[in-house]
Structure formats: C-alpha cells, structure tokens
Amino acid sequence: MKKILLLSDTHGFIDDQILKYVKQADEVWHAGDIGTIKVTDTIKALKPLRAVYGNIDGTEIRSEFPLNNRFLCEEVDVWITHIGGYPNRYDLRVREEIKQNPPKIFISGHSHILKVQFDKKLNLLHLNPGAVGKHGFHKIRTMLRFTIDGSDIKNLEIVELEKRH
C-alpha cells in the first residue's frame, strides 16, 4: 500500500504547507510546470518523487524529468504528462496511445483547474490536481492525495491550501 501526494504547477514555489503533506506521503508525483529544480530537490530530500516537465520548465528540469512518465505503482498503470487534456478531449499528442493502451490512472496538470473525472469509455481515472504554486489565475492552491493498494485506488482526497491574495 502506498500513500500518494499528487501536485502540479508549483512554478518555482514550495513552502511548509506543501511539505507538511509531502512528509505524510510515501511517494510524491508532480505533473509538471515545476519552475525551478529547488522544488524537486526539496521534495526528493524527503520522499521518492516521480515527475514530468511542463511547458514552462527549462533545460535543467527537462534533462532530469521526461515529458511522459508511465509506470506501475503496485498493480496500477499510471501515466503522467503535463498537457494531456480530459476525457473525450485528450490532447492530440497522447490521444491515439491513450485509446490503444489506456492506463488505469491518467494524470495531467497545466490548466490550474482541479478535476477528477472517470472516463467510462476507456475505463480510466483522470486526475488533475490543480495548481499548488502561487503563479496563475487559480484562487485556491490545491493538491490531491490517495492510496494505491494493490490494484485499488482508495481514499481520494482534495487538499486545499490557503486562498491566494
């Protein structure tokens, strides 16, 4: 069983509020727009990290993290990419592969809009944790956390941090 903290769009920002939840997780997954390598180095000093780069990330982050990260967590097939779209509106870059070989969890960031949606056609769970950084139009900083136990995804929880000013 693994407790996962899913975040995205830090845009170079990490604080004690985020780190409190990092410390409670077994693994942290970051869906891109990391911003600075300091963010991922800080997380990696505490917990194992799986991440992808986003459209704002420079060469240092792109040399450490891939555009797509597909892996097994316990018995769950997971695919993380920064710009992935949503059920029935997947990004052209991933659309065919997702239809041919859907993961059990498909994660994207980019929109700064928290969204949890089940794709009935492809039998997959789509997750977008919103944005936890302070840059962007979102009003509330958000993350998701959940547990993977064998092939089960359980205890999905939205984490809301303070409202932005």
C-alpha positions in Angstrom: 0.0 0.0 0.0 1.3 3.5 -0.9 0.1 6.9 0.0 0.5 9.2 -2.9 0.6 13.0 -2.9 -0.2 14.5 -6.4 0.7 18.0 -7.2 1.3 20.2 -10.2 2.1 23.7 -11.4 4.4 24.8 -8.5 6.0 27.4 -10.8 9.1 27.5 -8.6 7.2 27.8 -5.3 7.4 25.3 -2.4 6.5 26.1 1.2 5.9 24.4 4.6 2.2 23.9 3.8 3.1 21.7 0.8 6.0 20.0 2.7 3.7 19.0 5.5 1.7 16.8 3.1 4.9 15.6 1.4 6.1 14.2 4.7 2.8 12.3 5.1 3.1 10.6 1.7 5.0 7.5 0.7 5.6 9.0 -2.8 5.1 12.4 -4.4 4.0 12.7 -8.1 4.4 16.1 -9.8 2.6 16.8 -13.1 4.8 19.5 -14.5 5.5 23.2 -14.5 7.9 22.6 -11.7 9.6 26.0 -12.2 12.9 25.5 -10.5 15.0 22.4 -9.7 14.9 23.6 -6.0 11.3 22.4 -5.8 12.0 18.9 -6.9 15.3 18.7 -4.9 13.4 19.8 -1.7 10.8 17.1 -2.3 13.4 14.4 -3.2 15.2 15.1 0.0 12.1 13.9 1.9 10.3 11.3 -0.3 10.6 9.4 -3.6 9.4 11.6 -6.5 8.0 10.9 -9.9 7.6 13.9 -12.1 7.3 15.2 -15.7 8.4 18.6 -17.1 5.8 21.2 -18.2 5.8 23.9 -20.8 7.4 26.5 -18.6 10.3 24.2 -17.5 13.8 24.9 -18.7 16.6 22.6 -19.8 17.8 21.7 -16.2 14.3 20.3 -15.4 13.9 18.8 -18.8 17.2 16.9 -18.5 16.1 15.3 -15.2 12.4 14.6 -15.9 10.6 13.2 -19.0 7.6 14.6 -21.0 5.6 11.5 -20.2 6.1 9.2 -17.2 4.3 5.9 -17.4 4.9 3.3 -14.7 3.3 0.7 -12.4 2.6 1.7 -8.8 1.7 -1.6 -7.1 -0.7 -3.1 -9.7 -1.9 0.2 -11.1 -0.8 1.5 -14.6 -0.2 5.3 -14.2 0.6 7.8 -16.9 1.6 11.4 -16.0 2.1 14.1 -18.6 1.7 17.9 -18.2 -0.6 18.8 -21.1 -2.9 15.8 -21.5 -6.5 17.1 -21.9 -9.5 15.5 -20.5 -11.8 12.5 -21.2 -13.4 13.0 -24.7 -10.9 15.9 -25.2 -7.4 14.4 -24.8 -4.5 16.3 -26.3 -3.6 15.3 -29.8 -0.1 14.3 -28.7 -1.5 11.5 -26.4 -4.9 10.7 -27.9 -4.1 7.7 -30.0 -1.9 6.0 -27.5 -4.4 6.5 -24.7 -7.1 4.9 -26.9 -4.9 2.0 -27.9 -3.5 1.3 -24.5 -5.3 3.2 -21.7 -3.7 3.4 -18.3 -5.7 2.9 -15.1 -4.9 6.5 -14.0 -4.1 9.3 -16.4 -2.7 12.5 -14.8 -2.2 15.9 -16.3 -1.6 19.4 -15.0 -1.4 22.7 -16.9 -5.0 24.0 -16.6 -4.6 25.0 -12.9 -8.2 23.6 -12.6 -8.6 20.7 -10.2 -10.5 17.9 -11.9 -11.3 14.3 -11.0 -13.2 12.5 -13.8 -13.8 8.9 -14.7 -13.6 8.1 -18.4 -16.2 5.4 -18.9 -15.2 4.7 -22.5 -11.6 3.9 -21.6 -12.2 2.7 -18.1 -9.6 5.1 -16.6 -9.5 7.7 -13.8 -8.4 11.1 -15.0 -6.8 13.3 -12.3 -5.7 16.9 -12.5 -4.6 18.2 -9.1 -5.0 21.9 -10.0 -2.1 24.2 -9.1 -0.3 24.4 -5.8 2.0 27.3 -6.7 1.2 31.0 -6.4 1.5 31.8 -10.1 -1.6 31.7 -12.3 -5.3 32.5 -12.2 -6.4 29.9 -9.7 -7.8 31.2 -6.4 -7.1 28.3 -4.2 -3.9 26.2 -4.1 -4.9 22.5 -4.5 -3.3 19.0 -4.4 -4.8 15.5 -4.4 -3.9 12.6 -2.2 -4.9 9.0 -2.4 -3.8 5.5 -1.6 -2.9 2.7 -4.0 -3.4 -0.7 -2.5 -2.7 -3.5 -5.0 -5.0 -2.7 -7.9 -7.3 -0.4 -5.9 -7.3 3.4 -5.8 -8.7 4.5 -2.5 -9.2 7.4 -0.1 -9.0 10.1 -2.8 -8.9 13.5 -1.0 -8.7 17.1 -2.2 -6.2 19.2 -0.3 -7.0 22.9 -0.3 -4.4 25.3 0.9 -5.0 29.0 1.7 -6.7 31.3 -0.8 -4.3 33.4 -2.9 -4.4 37.1 -2.4 
